[in-house]
């Protein structure tokens, strides 16, 4: 901060020094008129710089929007333009006049002839400023504007989307080649045609993901030539309300009042199969996205959100909750209450209609309530533009980790995040406006180890089994269709979605024999793929290094020279069990942006890394962890890759003490592999890569999370769906940093804004293999 202040004051200091030197050289003080002109020019330079930074950082880099700041700045610029239009002649004459020993006596003006004026100077000045402003507006509006081209999207795909009915089925089934039945020859292609059509749809969806990630990435050059693809307008209200809907008030949980004794006793709860009551359900929801503090007109939540915008919305499908009627409900954080989702006139929005979107193997036995998470994209989009989809997924991951932790601590239940579901059917059942709010995740609390069931026993909401079976076995990538209101964000929501709409009609028309080849991944196959990818990511000796033939880019250690070869892996101290009241940790959680200059102990770093990797990956094994150690006892200032612990069953076998609130045996030492030695320049390089944010530059430790692209493509639900899973998983890991840091008395802050290319170079990643998605700063409280 001191360095930035010095740069801001430097022009004033230089101007003052110039005045003193000039006065000493000329032997007399400058005139009042000259000082006035100089001060006016300095004022204009500062105002233009302030307005320019506001445009650059706010509009292009999506940092906090200080409305009053730049609005007053623009008004000041306008007033200065008017002022200089009237006084440009005076300034110009002062700057170009010849210096003489004594000015000649001024002749009396000829009143009859009128004043000697040059009105064109003022007009030219005003026209010049107007032209510059107009050019800047045109360039900012047009230059770099890119609309996502979906490439392989066909007219048949668009027709399929247009023909879909609200109940999630389609009036006429069309395949990607434009023929009814999914193949060019109608039903002649049979199963083979349907499988190839699904493969083509999956390939198009992944192409959209790759284009989106590249388009939404920041770099120093692209930010000057790149404009947003969507006009988001002003942000929507921070809370969603249903006018006139039935409301059920929820009891405020004890941890919200920071009742440590009650929360501690709840943390030792044993698993229960009993149906939850309103108090339990209310506590789960409050710890997920409830309001924990109001500050400066902002309702802060229990889970962090980029820019405190909180795009996440929660819906509860009550199957068997004591004191609550069955069916879909919406959680209102502001009133800590449930709102009954209104019934649709064309079809009921009851539990059965929502269950139909899950499939026979989705809900685990013993599940009494399902939490559906969505995002109102415009809440984040009006500020973060085309990067919105990244932020809402990471924010959702933060919230879902809180849900997982709270349910485990209070009821001893496991929260399963369902990998596959039909977004269109769920959105229709909940009455969501698809172009404004999209379903992103489904969470099902149930006893650990229970097998999935076709329909939760005893709920009384059995649905047609044939239809339910068809939905799951026919889940496939959704049709992309035409992107309209939300631009890239809408394209990404469609690309990462699954659907059963046209596939149900196609499989029924072709007969039962066509159903088997399109079977969706089972829980066993998903778990097997997760275990394999996790094993690959932690296998000795370390991740593949960047080829030494590549030169390090400017601004990175050893710029221009080959990348340094990775050093040997070093062992951290054995991770300790972290004892904490997790419910109170969630209630008190805050992002801290100021840190002490003291180093973080290596033991604390080991404890944090252990907590970050427990339990095993929930949705995706693609998350990789790199660590920047600017100030850690016993470690040099370098970039390190965390390659897991050895022995003790590894992170996947050990229960997280943070998540469970219980005891766990000390884990074996984690391993850090040296990637790049930055030395004293680490803080400056990290700050520069993170858009010059002090929270990164002043941190003792910076965690850099990335996604392995091969692991995303290997997702059993498809590569595009894997992208969504990977970002949510990164959010889960990021929230564990918050909770573990709170338990250890450390401060932390998540950061999603950075230059993608510089972030990858900072930790020595090859962007062709991994994508950096998340920063988290850590240090002792300042």
Secondary structure, 3 states (H helix, E strand, C coil): CHHHHHHHHHHHHHHHHHHHHHHHHHCCCCCHHHHHHHHHHHHHHHHHHHHHHHHHHHHHCCCCCCHHHHHHHHHHHHHHHHHHHHHHHHHHHHHHCCCCCCCCCCCCCCHHHCCCCCHHHHHHHHHHHHHHHHHHHHHHHHCCCCCCCCCCCCHHHHHHHHHECCCCCECCCECCCCCECCCCCCCCCHHHHHHHHHHHHHHHHHHHHHHHHHHCCECCCHHHHCCCCCCCCCCCCCCCCCCCCCEEECCCCHHHHCCHHHHHHHHCCCCCCCCCEHHHHHHHHHHHHCEEEEECCEEEECCCCHHHCCCEEEEEEECCEECECCEEEEEECCCCEEEECCCCCCCCCCHHHHHCCCCCCCCECCCCEEEEEEEEHHHHHHHHHHHHHHHHHHHHHHHHHHHHHHHHHHHCCEEEECCCCEHHHHHHHHCCCCCCEEEEEEEEEECCCCCECCCCCCCCCCCCHHHHHHHHHCCEECCCCCCCCCHHHHHHHHHCCEECHHHHHHHHHHCHHHCHHHCCCCHHHHHHHHHHHHHHHHCCCCCCCCCCCCECCCCCCCCCCECCCCCCEEECCCCCCCCCCHHHHHHHCCCCCCECCCCECHHHHHHHHHHHCCCCCCCCCCEEEEEEECCECCECCEEEEEEEECCCCHHHHCCCHHHHCCCCCCCCCEEEEEEEECHHHHHHHHHHHCCCCHHHHCCCEEEEEEEEHHHHHCCCCCHHHHHHHHHHHHHHHHHHHHHHHHHCCEEEEEECCCEHHHHHHHCCCCCCCEEEEEEEEEEEEC
